[in-house]
Amino acid sequence: MIRSIYVVVHDILSILSRTWRKRYSFRIASVAMTFVFLLAILGPHIAPYPRQGLGLDVDRSRALLPPSPEHLLGTDSFGRDLLSRILFALSRALYPSIVVAFVSLLLGIAIGSTATLLPKPIEISLSYLIELLLALPSVLLAALLAILMGGTLTSIVVALIVTWFPWYARIAYIQARNLKELDFVKLPLYYGLSKGYVIIKHIAPNILAPMLIEALSDMGSVVLEISTITFLFGIGITSIEEPDLGMMIAYSLRDLARAPWTFLAPSIVLATIAIVFTVFGEAIYEEHHPVLKKRWWLWF
């Protein structure tokens, strides 16, 4: 088991170091991503107005102040410092996204790897079920599930795990099928070792490294989905005091004409997070699949 963990860590570091050497965009994205995580961790401690960041202090006499040395990003309609609100909102955006991405990853690997060793009818049925879940609109399905589970932030996390794990299950299933016919998988099964042992010992370690990178690059999309759900439906927000990027953007729309900074500041932060994680993943993908470059900028 320790050796398997060592192999996975070595593969991940090898992928990252090779991409770091060859891709300038990856270096920029990695530095920016590290900076975003540091802000999420240190944000509540370095926020200039922590109580305003939490929504505990409201001063309507200072509402909608433009950016200034006192309030670098201005204030919102309740007189709260926008920079402090964003610094607190970053941790709220990133921490649930980490949980969603990596729990979905583990479920996807477990289900996708197991499906390849099941009897053929069950394998086919499970693969069709995964495709069916992927065909459903994930944001609407997650919002519906979150409402049914109480509309809390925890319910959003659980709902997004339900909508995200089929993606990883399909990737794991495809990669595990490629490994299924190799001798180091067939021989243990031939000699009577359990399927669970083969999955844990031989299949999962060989697909975990690239899938971990995939999960990390998908975090930007998860952050966007969480913010979209709170923006469109207000789910997961128990009060207006809670710092949340999606809700900050939603409430800023009514003041967009006279105070555009209340909309631009959280929107730019959210867009930056999504772009940084996307560039991070695309750089790795293009380095390891040079013939199948996605070239996402050509989609527009």
Backbone as a ProteinNet text record, in pm:
[ID]
protein_1_A
[PRIMARY]
MIRSIYVVVHDILSILSRTWRKRYSFRIASVAMTFVFLLAILGPHIAPYPRQGLGLDVDRSRALLPPSPEHLLGTDSFGRDLLSRILFALSRALYPSIVVAFVSLLLGIAIGSTATLLPKPIEISLSYLIELLLALPSVLLAALLAILMGGTLTSIVVALIVTWFPWYARIAYIQARNLKELDFVKLPLYYGLSKGYVIIKHIAPNILAPMLIEALSDMGSVVLEISTITFLFGIGITSIEEPDLGMMIAYSLRDLARAPWTFLAPSIVLATIAIVFTVFGEAIYEEHHPVLKKRWWLWF
[TERTIARY]
83.1	0	87.3	192.6	282	352.2	391.7	457	361.6	233.9	134.8	119.2	113.8	102.2	225.5	342.3	466	463.7	416.6	410.8	316.4	200.1	102.8	160.8	222.1	281.9	393.5	474.7	583.9	528.4	421.2	361.2	305.7	239	182.7	293.1	398	508.6	578.7	586.8	648.4	566.4	434.1	346.2	359.8	356.4	362.4	497.5	606.1	738.3	765.2	721.4	743.1	663.7	541.1	460.1	515.5	566.4	625.1	744.2	826.2	944.5	909	800.6	773.4	662.3	580.5	465.3	472.4	488.7	493.1	357.3	249	114	86.8	144.7	125.4	193.2	308.9	378.1	295	242.7	160.5	37	-30.3	-150.8	-120.6	-7.7	28.5	54.6	128	155	25.3	-60.5	-188.3	-276.8	-276.6	-357.6	-308.5	-177.8	-121.2	-160.9	-157	-195.6	-342.8	-429.2	-572.1	-593.6	-524	-538.1	-486.1	-375.8	-323.5	-421.8	-483.4	-583.3	-703.7	-742.7	-855.3	-822.9	-697.5	-656.5	-635.1	-564.3	-526.6	-628.7	-722.1	-817	-885.5	-945.9	-1012.6	-918.2	-787.7	-691.1	-631.1	-636.8	-577.4	-683.1	-810.3	-917.2	-911.9	-918.9	-909.3	-1027.2	-1144	-1262.5	-1328.5	-1276.9	-1328	-1476.4	-1524.4	-1666.4	-1755.6	-1709.9	-1785.7	-1779	-1663.1	-1650.4	-1748.1	-1772.2	-1869.6	-2013	-2029	-2162.8	-2218	-2132.9	-2180.3	-2194.4	-2113.4	-2120.6	-2183.2	-2288	-2355.9	-2362.8	-2318.5	-2321.4	-2373.6	-2504.7	-2565.2	-2521.8	-2467	-2417.8	-2294.5	-2229.7	-2111.9	-2141.7	-2267.8	-2308.2	-2260.8	-2218	-2181.2	-2070.8	-1974.9	-1858.7	-1767.7	-1713.9	-1623	-1489.8	-1409.5	-1277.5	-1194.7	-1127	-1046.9	-939.5	-842.7	-741.6	-803.1	-916.4	-981	-1051.6	-1115.9	-1185.1	-1135.4	-1039.4	-969.7	-1061.8	-1166.2	-1261.1	-1397.5	-1406.4	-1533.4	-1616.8	-1741.5	-1835	-1961.3	-2037.7	-2162.2	-2279.8	-2401.2	-2520.8	-2548.9	-2479.7	-2495.3	-2377.4	-2287	-2173.6	-2060.8	-2059.1	-1955.6	-1840.5	-1720.2	-1600.4	-1599.6	-1592.5	-1600.1	-1478.3	-1360.6	-1239.8	-1251	-1298.8	-1315.2	-1419.4	-1527.9	-1632.1	-1576.1	-1496	-1441.1	-1341.1	-1258	-1159.3	-1228	-1338.7	-1413.5	-1486.8	-1533.4	-1607.7	-1518.9	-1388.5	-1297.4	-1292.6	-1279.9	-1274.6	-1406.4	-1517.4	-1648.4	-1662.6	-1596.5	-1605.2	-1513	-1389.8	-1289.2	-1303	-1329.1	-1334.3	-1443.1	-1567.7	-1667.3	-1628.9	-1561.1	-1521	-1418.7	-1325.9	-1227.8	-1299.1	-1395.7	-1470.3	-1544.6	-1613.3	-1690.4	-1598	-1487	-1398.8	-1337.6	-1288.1	-1212.1	-1300.1	-1415.5	-1509.3	-1567.5	-1601.4	-1649.6	-1544	-1417.7	-1307.7	-1299.8	-1304.2	-1293.5	-1411.7	-1532.8	-1650.8	-1639.7	-1594.5	-1582.4	-1483	-1367.5	-1267.6	-1321.3	-1388.1	-1441.8	-1546.5	-1639	-1747.6	-1696.4	-1616.9	-1566.8	-1475.5	-1387.5	-1296.3	-1372.2	-1467.2	-1544.3	-1628.5	-1681.8	-1770.2	-1700.3	-1569.8	-1499.1	-1485.3	-1494.8	-1477.1	-1609.4	-1719.9	-1851.1	-1896.6	-1997	-2051.7	-2097.4	-2089	-2112.4	-2245.6	-2359.5	-2487.2	-2486.7	-2427.7	-2422.6	-2328.6	-2217.3	-2121.9	-2187	-2259.7	-2324.8	-2432.6	-2512.7	-2619.3	-2562	-2453.1	-2390.8	-2331.5	-2272	-2213.9	-2322.9	-2437.7	-2549.4	-2608	-2611.9	-2660.3	-2569.7	-2440.4	-2344.4	-2366.9	-2384.4	-2408.1	-2538.2	-2640.6	-2768.7	-2752.6	-2679.1	-2656.7	-2576.7	-2483.9	-2405	-2487.8	-2592.8	-2677.3	-2768.7	-2791.9	-2879.8	-2807.8	-2881.8	-2818.6	-2774.2	-2644.2	-2589.9	-2632.1	-2634.9	-2668.4	-2812.4	-2904.2	-3045.1	-3069.2	-3005.1	-3020.5	-2963.6	-2847.5	-2787.4	-2875.2	-2930.8	-3018.7	-3143.6	-3202.1	-3321.3	-3290.1	-3180.9	-3142.3	-3111.7	-3046.4	-3013.7	-3140	-3238.7	-3366.1	-3433.6	-3433.5	-3497.6	-3426.8	-3295.8	-3219.2	-3208.5	-3281.7	-3286.5	-3231.7	-3163.2	-3116.3	-2998.5	-2923.7	-2805.2	-2682.2	-2569.4	-2444.8	-2402.1	-2425.1	-2392.7	-2474.4	-2600.7	-2685.7	-2637.4	-2584.7	-2527.7	-2407.4	-2321.8	-2202.4	-2242.4	-2338	-2382.9	-2445.7	-2527.4	-2593.3	-2491.8	-2389.5	-2287.8	-2203.6	-2180	-2109.9	-2189.8	-2322.3	-2409.2	-2400.7	-2388.8	-2386.5	-2246.7	-2142.5	-2006.1	-1940.8	-1976.7	-1903.6	-1922.3	-2037.8	-2046.6	-1938.8	-1896.4	-1789.9	-1660.9	-1624.2	-1502.4	-1521.8	-1642.4	-1669.4	-1649.1	-1692.2	-1674	-1525.5	-1450.3	-1306.4	-1237.4	-1271.7	-1210.8	-1249.3	-1373.8	-1421.4	-1343.9	-1324.9	-1252.8	-1107.5	-1042.6	-902.7	-887.9	-981.5	-974.7	-997.2	-1082.3	-1104.2	-977.4	-898.6	-772.5	-673.2	-682.1	-591.4	-639.6	-768.4	-830	-764.8	-720.5	-665.9	-516.4	-454.9	-310.9	-281.9	-164.2	-130.5	-131.3	-87.2	-79.1	-217	-321.2	-458.5	-520.8	-496.1	-557.3	-500.4	-369.7	-308.2	-354.8	-361.3	-412.4	-554.5	-638.4	-775.2	-774.9	-685.4	-676.6	-636.8	-549	-503.1	-592.3	-706.1	-807.2	-805.1	-723.6	-725.3	-855.5	-902.1	-1032	-1027.5	-1146.2	-1155.7	-1123.1	-1162.9	-1131.6	-982.3	-910	-763.1	-702.8	-752	-698.8	-725.3	-844.6	-877.9	-786.1	-771.7	-692.4	-543.7	-497.6	-353.2	-304	-384.8	-334.4	-404.7	-534.7	-606.7	-603.9	-651.1	-662.4	-529.8	-417.7	-292.1	-248.4	-289	-246.7	-334.7	-449.4	-535.6	-552.2	-499.9	-523.7	-450	-324.6	-244.3	-305.8	-334.1	-394.5	-532.5	-606.6	-739.6	-733.5	-631.1	-612.6	-585.6	-504.6	-478.3	-608	-686.8	-816.3	-907.7	-912.1	-996.8	-951.5	-821.3	-769.6	-804.3	-793.5	-825.4	-975.3	-1058.5	-1204.1	-1257.4	-1173.1	-1221.6	-1278.1	-1222.5	-1276.5	-1420.8	-1452.8	-1590.5	-1682.5	-1630.8	-1711.5	-1740.4	-1639.5	-1660.6	-1768.4	-1762.7	-1863.6	-2003.4	-2013.3	-2144.6	-2202.3	-2119.4	-2167.5	-2216	-2138.1	-2176.9	-2300.2	-2312.4	-2430.4	-2555.9	-2547.3	-2663.8	-2705.4	-2607.9	-2642.6	-2690.3	-2635.3	-2675.5	-2818.3	-2848.8	-2980.1	-3091.4	-3059.8	-3165.9	-3154.7	-3040.8	-3023.6	-3013.2	-2984.7	-2976.2	-2842.9	-2845	-2723.2	-2693.3	-2775.1	-2756.5	-2869.4	-2834.1	-2934.8	-2968.2	-2873.9	-2900.5	-2812.8	-2847.1	-2774	-2635.3	-2613.4	-2483.8	-2373.2	-2409.6	-2307.4	-2228.7	-2094.3	-2013.8	-2013.9	-2065.1	-2070.4	-2060	-1970	-1945.6	-2070.4	-2140.6	-2261	-2367.9	-2391	-2491.6	-2448.5	-2317.2	-2268.3	-2295	-2274.1	-2300.2	-2449.8	-2532.7	-2677.2	-2729.6	-2687.2	-2735.8	-2676.7	-2563.4	-2502.6	-2572.1	-2653.5	-2716	-2808.5	-2874.9	-2967.4	-2894.2	-2764.3	-2684.7	-2582	-2600.7	-2499.2	-2474.5	-2579.7	-2564.8	-2490.1	-2520.1	-2458.9	-2335.3	-2317.9	-2201	-2149.9	-2090.5	-2048.4	-1940.8	-1864.6	-1759.2	-1814.9	-1938	-1997.4	-2022.3	-2039	-2056.1	-1922.4	-1837	-1712	-1616.6	-1605	-1506.3	-1530.4	-1649	-1668.8	-1671.3	-1719.4	-1725.3	-1585.5	-1495.5	-1357.4	-1287.2	-1310.9	-1249.4	-1298.6	-1429.6	-1486	-1434.7	-1431	-1380.9	-1232.8	-1155.4	-1012.2	-989.2	-1066.2	-1054.5	-1081.9	-1190.2	-1226.6	-1119.8	-1066.9	-966	-836	-794.7	-668.1	-672.6	-779.8	-789.3	-803.2	-872.6	-887.4	-754.1	-678.3	-546.5	-453.9	-460.9	-380.7	-407.4	-535	-570.1	-538.4	-564.2	-540.4	-392.1	-306.9	-162.1	-114.8	-162.8	-125.3	-179.4	-305.4	-366.8	-289.3	-256.2	-186.9	-45.3	17.5	153.1	154	51.4	48.9	-35.2	-110.9	-185.3	-164.1	-42.8	-12.1	-91.7	-138.4	-213.3	-358.2	-409.8	-550.9	-566.2	-501.7	-510.3	-654.8	-699.6	-837.8	-852.1	-751	-753.6	-887.7	-912.6	-1042.4	-1073.9	-969.7	-997.5	-1065.4	-1063.4	-1129.1	-1277.9	-1324.4	-1466.1	-1552.1	-1491.4	-1569.4	-1559
-120.2	0	126.2	126.3	241.4	262	148.7	158.7	216.5	176.6	228.8	379.7	425.6	569.1	642.2	582.3	643.2	655.1	551.7	553.7	663.2	675.8	778.4	918.2	940.9	1072.4	1102.4	1001.9	1019.7	1054.2	987	1014.8	1156.9	1199.4	1334.2	1438.7	1421	1516.7	1516.5	1399.3	1390.4	1466.7	1451.1	1522.9	1673.7	1717.6	1860.3	1920.1	1850.3	1905.5	1913.3	1811.7	1814.3	1927.6	1946.3	2055.1	2190.8	2199.4	2324.7	2365.7	2269.9	2300.3	2347.3	2295.6	2316.6	2417.1	2447.9	2534.4	2660.9	2774.5	2902.3	2933.7	2901	2928.1	2849.2	2729.6	2647.8	2711.7	2771.2	2837.2	2953.2	3034	3147.7	3098.9	2996.8	2944.6	2884.5	2815.3	2753.9	2859	2964.5	3072.2	3140.9	3169	3234.2	3146.1	3014.7	2922.6	2915.6	2913.6	2915.3	3042.4	3154.8	3282.9	3281.9	3225	3216.7	3133	3019.6	2934.5	3006.1	3078.7	3152.4	3258.9	3327.8	3428.7	3364.2	3245.3	3176.3	3135.4	3095.2	3051.9	3171.2	3273.4	3387.3	3501.1	3494.3	3604	3653.8	3564.3	3611.1	3678.1	3649.2	3705.6	3837.4	3861.7	3984	4082.2	4046.6	4135.9	4266.3	4382.3	4509.3	4534.8	4479.7	4498.4	4361.6	4280.8	4143.8	4136	4223.6	4218.5	4255.1	4346.6	4377.3	4261.7	4195.3	4079.1	3969.4	3952.9	3853.9	3904.9	4035.1	4092	4133.2	4142	4176	4326.2	4405.4	4551.2	4607	4685.3	4748.9	4898.5	4978.9	5124.9	5182.8	5203.7	5249.3	5390.4	5464.6	5598.9	5593.2	5477.7	5458.7	5364.4	5353.5	5262	5311.2	5217.6	5241.3	5346	5344.6	5431.8	5375.6	5460.7	5410.7	5366.8	5294.3	5253.8	5373.2	5353.3	5459.7	5394.8	5472.2	5411.5	5346.7	5398.4	5340.4	5210.2	5205.9	5085.9	5060.5	4971.1	4954	4913.5	4837.3	4795	4861.3	4959.6	5026	4952.6	4998.2	4935.1	4894.3	4803.6	4758	4843.3	4799.3	4877.6	4882.6	4800.5	4801.8	4870.7	4930.7	5000.5	4910.2	4787	4691.5	4692.1	4678.1	4678.9	4558.3	4584.3	4476.1	4385.1	4441.5	4358.7	4257.6	4300.3	4208.1	4102	4142.4	4046.1	3940.1	3983.8	3890.1	3795.3	3847.9	3762.3	3653.2	3686.3	3583.9	3490.6	3543.6	3461.1	3360.2	3390.9	3298.7	3162.8	3163.2	3035.6	2961.6	3035.5	2972.3	2911.5	2970.4	2917.9	2799.1	2805.3	2703.2	2577.4	2590.1	2472.2	2372.3	2417.3	2320.6	2263	2342.5	2293.2	2181.9	2194.3	2087.9	1959.9	1971.6	1853.3	1789.4	1871.6	1818.2	1747.5	1812.4	1756.5	1624.6	1617.6	1499.3	1385.9	1416.6	1308.1	1249.9	1336.2	1287	1202.3	1244.2	1167.9	1027.9	1017.6	886.2	797.6	855.5	776.7	732.6	823.1	790.1	679.3	685.8	580.5	446.8	448.1	323.6	261.9	343.2	291.3	254.6	342.2	315.1	194.6	179.6	64.1	-65.2	-59.7	-180.3	-226.1	-130	-164.4	-252.7	-231.6	-308.4	-456.3	-491.1	-629.5	-697.6	-626.6	-685.7	-769.3	-857	-930.2	-834.6	-879.2	-791	-716.9	-783.5	-709.5	-596.2	-621.5	-518.1	-405.7	-444.1	-343	-249.7	-307	-225.7	-136.5	-194.3	-116.7	-0.1	-25.4	79.3	188.9	149.2	248.6	335.9	275.6	354.3	447.4	402	486.5	607.6	585.9	696.7	797.1	746.5	835.8	912.5	848.4	915.3	1030.1	1005.9	1111.3	1226.5	1195.3	1300.1	1382.8	1324.1	1396.1	1498.2	1484	1575.8	1708	1820.2	1950.9	1955.6	1962	1943.5	2054.2	2179.8	2290	2278.9	2252.2	2241.1	2119.8	2008	1887.7	1910.4	1973.2	2001.3	2095.8	2197.8	2292.1	2221.3	2134.2	2060	1969.4	1896.1	1807.7	1886.9	2002.2	2084.6	2135.9	2174.6	2220.1	2106.8	1987.6	1872.7	1833.8	1863.1	1826.5	1939.3	2047.3	2151.3	2285.5	2295.6	2423.5	2482.7	2401.7	2450.9	2436.8	2493	2478.2	2331.9	2259.7	2116.4	2041.9	2079.6	2013.5	2043.9	2164.6	2197.6	2108.8	2091.4	2007.7	1864.2	1808.1	1671.3	1661.2	1760.4	1758.3	1766.5	1848.6	1859.3	1732.5	1666.2	1537.3	1438.3	1437.5	1347.3	1376.6	1504.4	1539.5	1534.2	1537	1537.1	1399.8	1308.4	1181.8	1099.8	1109.8	1033.1	1070.5	1198.1	1240.2	1164.5	1155.8	1083.2	932.4	885.9	742.9	702.4	788.2	755.5	753.6	853.8	857	733.6	701	583.9	456.1	447.8	328.9	309	417.2	408.4	366.9	427.7	394.7	254.2	214.8	80.6	-26.7	1.5	-95.1	-115.3	-9.8	-24.1	-110.7	-105.6	-185.1	-328.9	-349.7	-479.4	-595.2	-569	-675.7	-696.2	-618.4	-632.7	-745	-801.8	-920.8	-895.3	-778.6	-755.9	-743.2	-730.5	-733	-870.6	-932.5	-1062	-1176	-1176.3	-1287.7	-1299.8	-1189.9	-1203.3	-1258.3	-1216.3	-1268	-1416.1	-1455.5	-1595.3	-1685	-1634.6	-1715.2	-1701.9	-1638.1	-1639.2	-1524	-1423	-1307	-1229	-1165.7	-1098.4	-977.5	-942.4	-826	-697.5	-692.5	-575.2	-554.4	-663	-654.6	-604.2	-655.8	-615.9	-468.4	-421.5	-279.9	-191	-224.5	-141.1	-148.4	-267.4	-289.2	-255.7	-282.2	-273.3	-169.1	-150.1	-59	84.7	103.7	239.4	316.2	256.1	333.1	378.8	305.8	340.2	444.9	476	579.9	698.5	687.2	790.9	920.1	911.9	1032.9	1127.5	1080.7	1174.2	1222.5	1139.8	1180.8	1283.8	1276.6	1380.2	1515.8	1514.4	1637.7	1687.7	1597.4	1634.1	1698.3	1640.6	1694.7	1834.3	1854	1984.9	2089.2	2052.1	2146.9	2172.5	2079.9	2096.7	2184.5	2219.6	2296.4	2432.2	2492.3	2619.2	2604.9	2494.6	2469.5	2445.8	2378.6	2354.3	2485.5	2572.2	2704.6	2780.7	2775.4	2843.7	2786	2654.3	2593.6	2631.3	2631.2	2671.5	2815.9	2904	3044.7	3062.6	2983.2	2991.4	2953.1	2847.6	2803.5	2910	2968.6	3073.5	3199.7	3227.2	3346.2	3333.3	3218.3	3201.9	3169.7	3086	3034.3	3079.5	3136.1	3177.2	3060.6	2941	2821.5	2823.7	2779.8	2772.9	2900	3003.6	3130.4	3145.5	3146.5	3159.5	3305.4	3396.8	3539	3620.1	3745.4	3832.9	3867.1	3841.5	3873	3777.7	3658.2	3559.5	3603.3	3597	3633.4	3521.5	3548.7	3449.9	3523.6	3477.6	3547.8	3553.5	3441.8	3438.9	3533.6	3536	3624.1	3770.4	3795.7	3933	3985.8	3901.5	3943	3965.9	3877.6	3889.7	4019.5	4052.9	4173.2	4300.5	4289.7	4409.3	4453.9	4366.6	4400.6	4521.8	4536.8	4649.3	4783	4778.3	4900.7	4911.9	4834.3	4825.5	4960.3	5037.3	5163.6	5268.2	5278.1	5385.1	5339.2	5208.2	5157.8	5029.8	5041.5	4920.7	4839.9	4902.4	4828.6	4716.8	4731.3	4626	4499.3	4514.7	4400.1	4351.5	4445.5	4407.9	4333.7	4377.6	4317.3	4167.4	4123.5	3978.4	3903	3967.7	3900.2	3872.6	3970.3	3951.6	3843.4	3841.9	3739.4	3600.6	3587.4	3457.6	3414.2	3506.7	3473.4	3436.5	3506.3	3476.5	3335.8	3296.6	3161.2	3057.8	3077.5	2981	2973.5	3088.4	3091.1	3026.6	3057	3003	2850.8	2793.7	2648.6	2585.9	2654.2	2601.7	2598.4	2706.6	2711.4	2606.7	2588.1	2486	2348.1	2312.6	2181.3	2168.8	2277.2	2271	2256.2	2322.5	2312.8	2169.3	2102.7	1962.6	1874.5	1898.9	1817.8	1830.8	1953.7	1974.8	1918.4	1919.2	1864.7	1714	1647.2	1500.4	1446	1534.5	1492.7	1598	1610	1718.6	1711	1591.9	1578	1619.2	1603.7	1630.1	1758	1864.2	1989.3	2040.9	2081	2130.6	2270.5	2355.1	2491.6	2556.9	2574	2623.3	2763.6	2842.7	2978.1	2981.8	2867.8	2860.4	2827.4	2799.3	2769.9	2894.8	3011.6	3136	3208.2
0	0	0	84.6	91.1	-42.7	-104.6	-234.3	-338.9	-333.9	-428.8	-411.7	-286	-260.1	-313.4	-291.6	-340.6	-493	-560.4	-707.2	-755.9	-690	-729.3	-710.2	-594.3	-567.5	-667.2	-696.7	-793.9	-931.3	-972.9	-1103.4	-1109.6	-1001.5	-999.1	-1008.3	-928.4	-930.9	-1066.5	-1128.6	-1261.1	-1364.3	-1358.6	-1451.1	-1431.7	-1306.6	-1277.2	-1315.6	-1282	-1310.5	-1460.3	-1534.6	-1679.1	-1744.9	-1699.5	-1754.8	-1713.2	-1590.7	-1542.5	-1628.9	-1667.8	-1747.7	-1888.2	-1944.4	-2085.5	-2114.3	-2014	-2039.3	-1954.9	-2022.3	-1951.6	-1889.8	-1962.2	-1910.8	-1783.3	-1775.1	-1655.7	-1535.3	-1556.1	-1444.4	-1391.6	-1483.5	-1441.4	-1366.6	-1422.5	-1359.7	-1223	-1210.2	-1082.5	-975.3	-1012.7	-916.8	-877.5	-976.7	-947.2	-859.7	-887	-808.8	-664.2	-646.5	-511.8	-438.1	-509.6	-450.6	-408.1	-491.6	-458.5	-332.3	-323.9	-204.7	-79.7	-93.4	21.1	67.2	-27	9.4	78.4	30.5	93.4	236.4	259.6	393.8	486.4	433.7	517.4	513.2	418.3	399.7	525.2	605.6	727.9	827.2	817	911.3	861.3	730.4	675.7	625.6	636.4	591.7	672.2	606.2	679	773.6	740.8	825.5	845.2	936.2	952.4	986	1071.6	1109.4	990.6	907.2	786.1	687	683.8	596.6	632.4	762.1	809	802.2	774.9	768.8	903.2	1004.1	1138.5	1158.6	1088.2	1097.3	970.3	985.6	873.3	900.2	804	817.5	686.1	680.4	555.6	517	611.2	577.5	487.5	482.9	398.6	282	245.4	138.9	2.6	-79.5	-219.6	-235.4	-145.3	-161.4	-270.1	-356.4	-462	-403	-480.5	-430.7	-384.4	-270.8	-210.6	-124.7	-75.8	13.9	137.3	183.4	301.3	267.3	150.4	101.7	-41.1	-54.2	-182.3	-295.8	-265.3	-368.9	-352.2	-263.7	-240	-136.1	-120.3	-25.8	-99	-37.3	-97.9	-49.5	-82.8	-49.5	100.1	179.5	324.6	393.6	315.3	372.4	416.3	367.5	407.6	307	357.7	275	180.9	49.8	-49	-44.4	-21.2	-14.6	99.1	214.1	327.3	295.4	229.5	192.6	97.1	-1.1	-99.1	-34.2	55.9	122.6	204.8	269.7	343.4	247.1	133.9	38.3	-32.9	-44.8	-113.1	-44.3	88.1	160.1	147	146.3	130	-9.2	-107.4	-244	-265.7	-211.6	-241.8	-156.8	-27.9	58.3	14.8	-9.5	-60.3	-195.8	-278.4	-410.5	-398.4	-302	-278.3	-237.1	-146.7	-100.8	-216.9	-296.9	-410.4	-509.1	-545.9	-648.9	-604.7	-481.1	-442.3	-391.1	-332.1	-298.9	-426.5	-522.6	-652.4	-721.5	-709	-768.5	-709.4	-576.8	-511.7	-548.1	-547.1	-586.5	-732.5	-818	-959.9	-985.2	-916.4	-933	-883.5	-767.9	-711.7	-804.4	-853	-937.1	-1076.6	-1137	-1271.9	-1277.9	-1176.1	-1174.5	-1148.9	-1057	-1024.5	-1142.2	-1218.7	-1330.6	-1433.8	-1452.4	-1554.6	-1518.4	-1388.5	-1345.6	-1311.8	-1332.1	-1305.5	-1424.7	-1406.4	-1520.7	-1631	-1753.7	-1868.4	-1863.9	-1833.2	-1829.9	-1727.8	-1610.2	-1506.3	-1549.6	-1609.5	-1657.4	-1758.5	-1855.4	-1958.8	-1896.9	-1806.2	-1742.3	-1662.7	-1590.9	-1510.5	-1598.8	-1709.8	-1800.7	-1863	-1895.7	-1949.6	-1844	-1720	-1610.9	-1591.7	-1600.2	-1589.3	-1702	-1823.9	-1937.6	-1921.1	-1864.9	-1841.7	-1742.2	-1634.4	-1534.8	-1594.6	-1684.7	-1748	-1845.1	-1898.4	-1995	-1927.7	-1797	-1725.4	-1699	-1702.2	-1671.5	-1526.4	-1504.2	-1370	-1273.3	-1318.6	-1228.3	-1181.6	-1275.5	-1238.1	-1149.7	-1182.3	-1100.3	-960.7	-952	-821.1	-740.4	-806.4	-736	-683.3	-765.1	-722.4	-604.3	-612.9	-502.7	-376.2	-391.2	-274.9	-207.1	-286.5	-228.9	-152.8	-212.5	-147.1	-17.9	-9.1	110.3	212.7	190.8	293.2	252.4	139.2	90.1	164.9	237.5	308.6	219.7	265.5	190	184.9	293.5	294.3	190.3	175.2	75.2	-66.2	-88.1	-219.9	-248.2	-146.9	-163	-198	-123.1	-149.5	-288.5	-324.6	-455.5	-569.1	-552.8	-657.2	-667.1	-554.7	-560.3	-643.9	-624.4	-700.8	-850.3	-886.1	-1028.8	-1089.6	-1005.2	-1057.9	-1063.5	-971.5	-970.4	-1098.6	-1171.6	-1297.5	-1398.9	-1397.5	-1489.2	-1461.6	-1334.9	-1298.6	-1314	-1291.4	-1309.1	-1454.9	-1547.1	-1688.5	-1725.7	-1676.7	-1706	-1647.8	-1521.6	-1457.4	-1530.6	-1574.9	-1646.2	-1776.9	-1852.3	-1979.3	-1956.6	-1857.3	-1831.8	-1775.2	-1688	-1630.3	-1736.6	-1833.1	-1941.8	-2023.3	-2039.4	-2111.5	-2034.6	-1899.8	-1817.4	-1799.5	-1820.9	-1790.2	-1866.4	-1987.4	-2071.6	-2055	-1968.1	-1947.1	-1848.4	-1859.4	-1780.1	-1630	-1586.3	-1441.7	-1377.1	-1459.2	-1407.9	-1428.5	-1542.9	-1574.6	-1490.1	-1468.9	-1397.2	-1251.6	-1173.4	-1035.9	-1031.3	-1128	-1132	-1167.7	-1258.9	-1300.6	-1184.2	-1097.8	-984.7	-861.8	-877.6	-771.9	-674.4	-696.8	-607.8	-626.9	-521.2	-525.4	-618.5	-669.7	-757.9	-681.3	-555.3	-474.5	-460.2	-440.3	-428.9	-559.6	-671.8	-802.6	-827.8	-789	-809.1	-725.2	-597.4	-506.5	-538.9	-574.7	-592.1	-732.6	-834.6	-972.1	-1058.6	-1041.3	-1130.7	-1077.6	-954.1	-899.4	-899.7	-855.5	-856.5	-995.4	-1099	-1233.9	-1301.3	-1241.8	-1299.4	-1205	-1083.4	-983.4	-1014.9	-1056.6	-1077.6	-1181	-1303.9	-1400.9	-1358.4	-1284.2	-1242.1	-1129.4	-1045.7	-943.6	-1008.9	-1112	-1186.4	-1250.2	-1303.9	-1363	-1259.2	-1139.2	-1032.5	-991.8	-985.1	-946.9	-1052.2	-1179.5	-1286.7	-1297.7	-1246.4	-1251.1	-1138.7	-1043.7	-929.4	-969.5	-1074.2	-1121.9	-1166	-1234	-1277.1	-1157.6	-1054.9	-935.4	-863.5	-853.2	-791.7	-867.8	-1000.3	-1081.5	-1058.5	-1046.8	-1025.3	-889.4	-785.4	-653	-657	-719	-727.3	-815	-920.9	-1006.8	-930.6	-850.2	-772.3	-671.3	-601.2	-504.7	-576.1	-694.4	-770.4	-822.8	-881.7	-945.5	-846.3	-746.6	-659.9	-513.8	-476.8	-337.6	-241.1	-294.2	-209	-134.5	-8.8	70.3	146.4	125.7	195	296.6	422.6	527.4	557.5	525.6	546.5	454.1	434.8	343.8	397.9	527.5	587.7	541.7	500.2	464.5	342	347.9	231.3	128.4	11.4	-96.1	-228.8	-316.5	-441.9	-528.9	-540.5	-622.8	-572.1	-441.5	-383.9	-391.4	-376.1	-389.7	-530.5	-631.3	-769.3	-790.2	-735.1	-752	-691.1	-570.4	-504	-562.8	-632	-690	-818.1	-878	-1005.5	-994.2	-880.4	-865.5	-853.8	-820.2	-808.6	-920.4	-1026.4	-1131	-1198.4	-1222.5	-1295	-1213.4	-1084.7	-1004.5	-926.8	-909.3	-836.1	-902.7	-1022.6	-1097	-1025.5	-934.5	-864.4	-776.4	-729.2	-646.3	-727.6	-859.6	-948.9	-1003.3	-1041.1	-1107.5	-1014.6	-889.5	-799	-778.6	-732.5	-715.9	-847.7	-955.2	-1085.9	-1138.9	-1125.5	-1173.2	-1091.4	-960.3	-875.3	-917.1	-937.4	-976.2	-1113.1	-1208.2	-1341.9	-1337.7	-1254.9	-1243.2	-1189.8	-1087.6	-1032	-1140.2	-1214.7	-1318.8	-1428	-1470.8	-1577.3	-1530.7	-1407.6	-1356.1	-1351.5	-1296.4	-1288.5	-1426.9	-1518.8	-1654.6	-1727.3	-1718.7	-1783.6	-1723.3	-1591.7	-1523.8	-1584.5	-1596.7	-1651.5	-1799.3	-1876.8	-2020.6	-2052.4	-1972.7	-1996.9	-1978.4	-1874.5	-1851.5	-1962.9	-2001.6	-2106.6	-2238.2	-2275.6	-2402.4	-2400.1	-2284.7	-2274.5	-2293.5	-2243.5	-2248.1	-2363.6	-2430.8	-2550.1	-2659.1	-2711	-2804.8	-2935.4	-2973.7	-3098.1	-3078.7	-2955.6	-2927.2	-2845.5	-2888.4	-2814.6	-2814.1	-2698.1	-2687.4	-2747.7	-2725.5	-2774.8	-2741.9	-2612.7	-2567.4	-2616.4	-2653.3	-2697.2	-2835.5	-2906.6	-3036.2	-3022.7	-2898.5	-2881.9	-2898.4	-2886.1	-2884	-3017.5
[MASK]
++++++++++++++++++++++++++++++++++++++++++++++++++++++++++++++++++++++++++++++++++++++++++++++++++++++++++++++++++++++++++++++++++++++++++++++++++++++++++++++++++++++++++++++++++++++++++++++++++++++++++++++++++++++++++++++++++++++++++++++++++++++++++++++++++++++++++++++++++++++++++++++++++++++++++++

